[in-house]
């Protein structure tokens, strides 16, 4: 066990020289580095360390801080990581049992003036078995700046208040991040707001175009709250992720123009498992696969909300111009819900919305539940085999057994840290 107070590095990089591997024998005295250099941390457990990596690599020659052996450089206690600058890479580190009183464990900024851009966190993990008291909000990862990537990492075991992974926007943080091939493991039910696994933006920045990509991740039993993923910005892409026994949904809570495509939602009949919830304008939900989900209301397989006239930023905007295309729903208890009212002032039904080429096979359950006027919905080429349609027969919905082709779910070994 080593008790250290800080880990500092990489000030005023001047010019590129021949790249070097630099062993770090004492993490408290990190040597200077040039673009292309790799700083190699020793194996061992380090407690209460303030890791700070600040520098300027290049696209062709990033500055890398890595474990000598992936997963064997372990930070515990109140240890934190901050990075600021450009083209920095953090690789192979493990954060184990982080102190739940820490407000932010990993931040892609040194401070409000020194953000991280075009940086990468890869093959790292944050794991915990600690029970948080729920009084203090604690986040495990905060993305600032722009063009950063978090990939092949593992996040599992968070219990207390605070979103696991937050993308912050505004004040120089422009988004365009990539979040891929990560494993988001079990998170206990919090019982109130603040238990999201990923949140992109917030109500104040919800009309900002974030252009983030969230793809090829596995979310397993991420049950912190109703919104496993809370989208609160515009222009984001959620593609080819798997949600396994998640008692929550991918929620397009605020913002417009997002795409949710080719994701897999497998409930295994676990209580409260849900799909996609739609609020706002110009969203596309296409080619997704939903199977054995039990959730109702906001946790229905596909849920379109009612809107509030002149809605404030933190409430519910009307669903407009949504495209619900080519989705497959199998043996789910509440396949489609249109017009869920979360507020008595929510009186605006979805308009300009198209359901096209969707397939529902749920013999024990009604296919569609409508709680509003459906004149703003157009139906084209949908096939339904269910206990009943749930709404009056309409052109564009054929009562026939669809040909089901399941999408392949992501396996645990395909994602997360590789050690």
Secondary structure, DSSP 8 states (H G I E B T S, - for coil): -EE-S-B-------------EEEES-TTS-----TT-EEEE-SEEEES-EEEEEEE--SSS-EEEEESSTT-EEEEET-EEEEEEESEEEESEEEEEE-TT-SEEEESEEETTEEEES-EEES-EEE------SSS--EEEEE-SBS-EEES-EEE---SSS-SEEE--BTTB-B--EEES-EE--B---SSSS--SEEEE-GGGTTSB---EEES-EEESB-SSSEEEEEESBS-EEES-EEES-SSEEEEEE-S--EEES-EEE-TT-TT---EEE-SBS-EEES-EEES----GGGSSEEEE-EETT--TTS----BS-EEES-EEES-TT-EEEEE-SSTTEEE--BSEEEES-EEEEEEEESEEE-S--TTEEEESEEEEEEE-SS---TTEEES-----------GGGSS---
